[in-house]
């Protein structure tokens, strides 16, 4: 990891922390509203990242399994819930995408057990499902009667952040092992992964400042 990448990696973590702190400042205002769960999500993810970064100094555990079986699934399931149930008011859609994502872990074990790419299989599918929800959210926003006030829509900032990070890094994680053979391309994607992650959490913070509770 270059000095620049190390700087971005450290910045990524602390921007996550700043987003969690910013969210907590709005906890009282959003108490009783479903947006309070987004606050809990940001705090939980920051704690998970702290464990991932320094937890190994105190307890021995596999970071690969920790992220692939706990942290990343938690992120996807939360966003499936936020989009399908809260934004689209469609519980059926939530269960379809959530169960499809969970089944991907079974398929990974059955068909990619000895392969290095099996971890990326569930991530790729999760991103594709999330991309479907993201596109649907954009469609709803564009066709909304409040399109001229999009800057007051909290989901606008969240959707943009998710697009830049999860959808933007999809090729990187899908072909992660293959890209390692092309270190220059891999470094470009890795830089984008870190930068887009920072931007995403900045947008999450902005969503509390400019977004309205009823958006």
C-alpha positions as CSV (number, residue, x, y, z in Angstrom):
1,X,0.0,0.0,0.0
2,X,1.4,3.4,-1.0
3,X,1.6,6.4,1.3
4,X,-1.3,7.9,-0.5
5,X,-3.4,4.8,-0.2
6,X,-2.6,4.5,3.5
7,X,-3.7,8.2,3.9
8,X,-6.9,7.5,2.1
9,X,-7.5,4.3,4.1
10,X,-7.0,6.1,7.4
11,X,-9.2,9.0,6.1
12,X,-11.9,6.5,5.1
13,X,-12.1,5.2,8.7
14,X,-12.3,8.6,10.3
15,X,-14.8,9.9,7.8
16,X,-16.9,6.9,8.8
17,X,-16.5,7.9,12.4
18,X,-17.4,11.6,11.6
19,X,-20.6,10.4,9.8
20,X,-21.5,8.3,12.8
21,X,-21.0,11.3,15.1
22,X,-22.9,13.6,12.8
23,X,-25.8,11.1,12.7
24,X,-25.9,10.8,16.5
25,X,-26.4,14.6,16.7
26,X,-29.7,14.0,15.0
27,X,-30.8,11.0,17.0
28,X,-33.1,13.0,19.3
29,X,-34.7,14.8,16.3
30,X,-35.3,11.5,14.4
31,X,-36.4,9.4,17.4
32,X,-39.4,7.4,16.5
33,X,-38.8,7.8,12.8
34,X,-37.3,5.0,10.7
35,X,-34.3,7.2,9.9
36,X,-33.1,6.5,13.5
37,X,-32.1,3.1,12.2
38,X,-29.8,4.7,9.6
39,X,-28.1,6.4,12.6
40,X,-27.7,3.0,14.3
41,X,-26.4,1.6,11.1
42,X,-23.7,4.2,10.7
43,X,-22.6,3.8,14.3
44,X,-22.6,0.0,14.0
45,X,-20.5,0.0,10.8
46,X,-18.0,2.3,12.4
47,X,-17.6,0.0,15.3
48,X,-17.3,-2.9,13.0
49,X,-14.5,-1.1,11.1
50,X,-12.7,-0.4,14.4
51,X,-12.9,-4.1,15.3
52,X,-11.6,-5.0,11.8
53,X,-8.7,-2.6,12.0
54,X,-7.5,-3.2,15.6
55,X,-9.5,-6.1,16.9
56,X,-6.9,-8.6,15.8
57,X,-4.4,-7.0,18.3
58,X,-6.6,-8.5,21.1
59,X,-8.5,-11.5,19.6
60,X,-7.4,-13.8,16.9
61,X,-10.0,-14.0,14.1
62,X,-10.2,-14.2,10.3
63,X,-10.8,-10.8,8.9
64,X,-11.8,-12.3,5.6
65,X,-14.6,-14.3,7.2
66,X,-15.5,-11.4,9.5
67,X,-16.1,-9.1,6.6
68,X,-17.6,-11.6,4.1
69,X,-20.0,-13.3,6.6
70,X,-20.8,-10.5,9.0
71,X,-20.0,-6.9,8.0
72,X,-20.8,-7.0,4.2
73,X,-24.0,-9.0,4.6
74,X,-25.2,-6.6,7.3
75,X,-24.6,-3.7,4.9
76,X,-26.5,-5.2,2.0
77,X,-29.4,-6.4,4.1
78,X,-29.7,-3.0,5.7
79,X,-29.8,-1.2,2.4
80,X,-32.3,-3.8,1.0
81,X,-34.5,-2.9,3.9
82,X,-34.0,0.9,3.5
83,X,-34.8,0.8,-0.2
84,X,-37.5,-1.9,-0.5
85,X,-39.5,-1.4,2.6
86,X,-38.9,2.2,3.6
87,X,-38.5,3.9,0.3
88,X,-40.7,1.7,-1.9
89,X,-43.0,0.4,0.8
90,X,-42.7,-3.1,-0.7
91,X,-42.0,-5.9,1.8
92,X,-42.4,-8.5,-0.9
93,X,-39.5,-7.0,-2.8
94,X,-37.4,-6.9,0.3
95,X,-37.8,-10.6,1.0
96,X,-37.1,-11.5,-2.7
97,X,-33.8,-9.6,-2.8
98,X,-32.8,-10.5,0.7
99,X,-33.4,-14.3,0.2
100,X,-31.8,-14.2,-3.2
101,X,-28.7,-12.7,-1.6
102,X,-28.7,-15.2,1.3
103,X,-29.0,-18.1,-1.1
104,X,-25.9,-16.8,-2.9
105,X,-23.8,-18.0,0.1
106,X,-25.2,-21.5,-0.3
107,X,-24.4,-21.4,-4.0
108,X,-20.9,-20.1,-3.2
109,X,-20.2,-23.1,-1.0
110,X,-21.6,-25.6,-3.5
111,X,-19.9,-24.3,-6.7
112,X,-17.0,-22.1,-5.6
113,X,-15.8,-23.9,-2.5
114,X,-12.1,-24.2,-3.6
115,X,-12.1,-21.0,-5.6
116,X,-10.7,-17.7,-4.6
117,X,-13.6,-15.9,-6.3
118,X,-16.3,-17.5,-4.2
119,X,-16.2,-14.6,-1.8
120,X,-16.7,-12.2,-4.6
121,X,-19.7,-14.1,-6.0
122,X,-22.1,-13.1,-3.2
123,X,-20.7,-9.6,-3.2
124,X,-21.3,-9.3,-6.9
125,X,-24.9,-10.6,-6.6
126,X,-25.5,-8.3,-3.7
127,X,-24.3,-5.3,-5.7
128,X,-26.4,-6.3,-8.7
129,X,-29.5,-6.5,-6.5
130,X,-28.6,-3.2,-4.9
131,X,-28.0,-1.7,-8.4
132,X,-31.6,-2.7,-9.3
133,X,-32.9,-0.9,-6.2
134,X,-30.7,2.2,-6.9
135,X,-32.0,2.5,-10.4
136,X,-35.6,2.2,-9.2
137,X,-34.9,4.9,-6.6
138,X,-33.5,7.2,-9.3
139,X,-36.6,6.5,-11.4
140,X,-38.9,7.4,-8.5
141,X,-37.0,10.5,-7.8
142,X,-37.0,11.7,-11.4
143,X,-40.7,11.1,-11.6
144,X,-41.5,12.6,-8.3
145,X,-43.6,15.7,-7.9
146,X,-40.8,17.1,-5.7
147,X,-38.1,16.7,-8.3
148,X,-37.3,20.4,-8.1
149,X,-36.6,19.9,-4.4
150,X,-34.3,16.9,-4.8
151,X,-31.7,18.6,-2.5
152,X,-34.1,18.1,0.4
153,X,-34.6,14.4,-0.2
154,X,-32.4,12.4,2.2
155,X,-32.5,9.4,-0.1
156,X,-31.0,11.5,-3.0
157,X,-27.7,11.7,-1.1
158,X,-27.8,8.2,0.1
159,X,-28.6,6.9,-3.3
160,X,-25.7,8.9,-4.9
161,X,-23.3,7.6,-2.2
162,X,-24.3,4.0,-2.7
163,X,-24.0,4.4,-6.5
164,X,-20.5,5.8,-6.3
165,X,-19.2,3.2,-3.8
166,X,-21.1,-0.1,-4.1
167,X,-22.0,0.1,-7.8
168,X,-18.8,1.9,-8.8
169,X,-16.5,-0.7,-7.2
170,X,-18.5,-3.7,-8.5
171,X,-15.9,-4.5,-11.2
172,X,-13.1,-4.2,-8.7
173,X,-14.5,-6.8,-6.3
174,X,-15.9,-9.0,-9.0
175,X,-12.5,-9.4,-10.7
176,X,-10.4,-8.8,-7.6
177,X,-8.2,-11.8,-8.0
178,X,-7.7,-11.4,-11.7
179,X,-6.8,-7.7,-11.4
180,X,-4.0,-8.6,-8.9
181,X,-2.0,-9.7,-12.0
182,X,-2.3,-6.1,-13.4
183,X,-1.1,-4.1,-10.4
184,X,-1.4,-0.7,-12.1
185,X,-5.1,-1.2,-12.9
186,X,-5.6,-2.8,-9.5
187,X,-4.1,0.3,-7.8
188,X,-6.4,2.6,-9.8
189,X,-9.4,0.7,-8.7
190,X,-8.2,0.5,-5.1
191,X,-7.7,4.3,-5.1
192,X,-11.3,4.7,-6.4
193,X,-12.6,2.3,-3.8
194,X,-11.1,4.4,-1.0
195,X,-12.0,7.8,-2.5
196,X,-15.6,6.7,-3.3
197,X,-16.0,5.3,0.2
198,X,-14.9,8.7,1.7
199,X,-17.3,10.6,-0.6
200,X,-20.1,8.2,0.3
201,X,-19.9,8.8,4.0
202,X,-19.6,12.6,3.4
203,X,-22.8,12.3,1.4
204,X,-24.4,10.3,4.3
205,X,-23.4,13.1,6.6
206,X,-24.9,15.8,4.3
207,X,-28.1,13.8,4.1
208,X,-28.7,14.6,7.8
209,X,-27.9,18.3,7.3
210,X,-29.9,19.0,4.2
211,X,-32.3,16.1,4.0
212,X,-35.8,16.4,5.5
213,X,-37.3,13.8,7.9
214,X,-40.3,13.1,5.7
215,X,-38.3,12.6,2.5
